[in-house]
Amino acid sequence: MNRQKFLIALKPLSLFVGAFMLFTVIGTLSHECGHMLVAKYKGYETKLYYASMIYYNNDMMDYFAEVYNNHEAAIKKNEDFEGKIAYEAAVNKYQKDSLLIILGGPLQTILTGMTGLLLLFCRKKRIRQQGFQLVDWLGVFLALFWLREVFNLVTSIGDRLLSSEGSFFGGDEMNIALMLDIWPGSIALFLGTFGFIISLFIVFKVVPAKLRVHFILGGLIGGISGYVLWIHALGPILLPIY
């Protein structure tokens, strides 16, 4: 390959690397914002960190602590005590709120991915007539938010195989399954498999064939380097955990 052809090939690869790095950070933060949006709606205070968030209600926590300290023995033995009905109602509400808040992250990821697919579907005819435009690349990267579900499934299984401890599943998907009292891997496997199918469709049916190799290489380089850069370098500086 001569120098001119090399530079022509390097340009799209560099653009894809940069785009994947950017959307890796956007995907991480928007996922956490999905949790936060639900938490805010339910009346909780929130704090955003570089790869997580917390939600809290100081009045509620003080109430739980006070009741538990005053009636610890009765609560452990499931015996009656003054204010038990109100206490159990508050606990039940908190558990339901927690489920909705945890759901908020994956739902944000899924809705963003579906928005990207819808955008590409609506522009299908124009893509055939005019070729790929900037808005179509936006649709591609939004649709690939589904890759988060694939990444979560693969990394959780990989961690289990390497450590030989814990569960094959983790993250929001496992927590939701446990809270719904269903098999821990049910949601993770379903979303991971569906996300993998969508990703294959985007890469091999939507992305132009002449740019496909550049796109795949850019995704591997940009996705990994973006994750490492944000999680281990920039993120802890810009949005540190206090």
C-alpha positions, 0 to 999 in steps of 0.5 A: 500500500502506497503512502496515499492509500495508507492515509486514505485508509487511516482517516476513516479508521481514526474517525471511527476510533474517536467516535467509539471512544466518545460514545463509550463515555456517553453511553456510560454516563447516560446509563447512569443518568437513566438511574438518576432520572427515575430516582429523581422522579421518585423523590431521592437525592442523587450523585453522579460518579464516573461509572456509577451513581447513588441515590438516598433519602436522609429522612427515610434512612433516619426513620429506618434506623430509628425504628430498627434500633428501637425494635431490632429483636421484634423485626428479626423475629417478625414479631409485632411492635408499635408502628410495624405496619407503617414501617413495613409499608415504608420498606416495601416502598423503598424496595419497589423504588429501588427496583425501578431505579435499577431498571432505569439504567438498562431501560435508558440503554435499550430505548437509546438503542431502539431510537437508533434503529428507528432512525435508520429504518426511517432513513432506509430509502434515503440511505439507498438513494443518497448514501450514508450521511452524518445523521445515519452514522448517528443512528448507527452509534445510537443503535450500538448502545445495545453493545453494552448488554453484550459487554456486560454479559461477556465480561461477567462470564469472563470474570467468573471463568478467570476467578472461579468465584461468584456468579456468571452474571452481574450488574443491573441485569442480575440485580433486577432478576434477583429482585424479581425472584427469577433465575439470575441470568435470565435478563442478562442472557436475553438482553445480551443475545438480543444485543449481539444480534442487533450489533451483527445486523448493524455491522454487516447489514447497515454499515457500508461494506467499503468501511466495514473493516475500518468500522470493526477495527475502530470499534475494537480500538476505540471501545477498549481505549475509551473504556480504559481511558475513562474508567482508569484516567479521566473519569476518576478525575472529572467525576471522582467518588467521594 
